[in-house]
Amino acid sequence: MAIPFDLPGFAFRRARLAVSRLIRTLSGCVARSKERMHGGGQPCCLVDFWMQDTLREIAEAEAAGVPPPPETGDAEIGGHLFDFLFAAQDASTSSLLWAVAMLDAHPEVLARVRAEVAALWMPESGRAITAEQVREMRYTEAVAREVVRYRPPATMVPHIAGESFPLTEWYTVPKGAIVFPSAYESSFQGFTEPDRFDPDRFSEERAEDRVHKRHFLAFGAGAHQCVGQRYAINHLVLFIALFASLVDFKRHHTDGCDEIAYVPTIVPKDDCTVYLSRRLASS
């Protein structure tokens, strides 16, 4: 990870300025969406649905003679959109790459996923996988959760201590301090054989995600845990189900390919290059 020197010519300065430019662009998208929704246009994306509700809330506040809801300005919403896009793209990409790497490394897991999905859905049906079918893919969901535990995308998530609290018998974190808890290290504490990729730890019988809840921090914990947790897991389950069902694949293995690269989420060092071929119905 680069040391964050906020000076001209340094990567951190370039990144900060790039973020500012992106947020201005997204803020412009928000403004145009508000204009369309205010003019009675039909929503055609998630931003439109969001702005439609935002305009309704603002109108209701004006009618009631109360202040409008907070953070409804274009710049604030543009900032939130950037956060959503960053979280969705970087974190999801990390999990998708590790899912493919783990399925390649554990053919017995891949076989169980394919059997479970085939019992619920077949590509030849011509139908999309439904939400009900996703909920029934319990083993595939266990695989998704184990991918996130074994290789949590965001290894460190900074927090500001709201109150002083004792971290150990000899050190108390002062109020206002920035704390970097390691979601990666916590994933290898408490769990049974934590260094082994074992989706069955998330089965109803073992339920290690509940037994060791304080160590399963890939999505954070408490009031500020990731709001996209359920979406992220469903997205990963659906990807694993489709990938395992539609293609046969073979990974191009190189020395150290499973070493971790920080970008800043974690990915396989070789970016997980695979050879794909269409999977036959009888496979």
Secondary structure, 3 states (H helix, E strand, C coil): CCCCCCCCCCHHHHHHHHHHHHHHHHHHHHHHHHHHHHCCCCCCCHHHHHHHHHHHHHHHHHHHCCCCCCCCCHHHHHHHHHHHHHHHHHHHHHHHHHHHHHHHHCHHHHHHHHHHHHHHCCHHHCCCCCHHHHHHCHHHHHHHHHHHHHCCCCCECCEECCCCEECCCCCEECCCCEECCEHHHHCCCCCCCCCCCCHHHHCCCCCHHHHCHHHCCCCCCHHHCCCCHHHHHHHHHHHHHHHHHHEEEEECCCCCCCCEEECCCEEECCCCCEEEEECCCCC
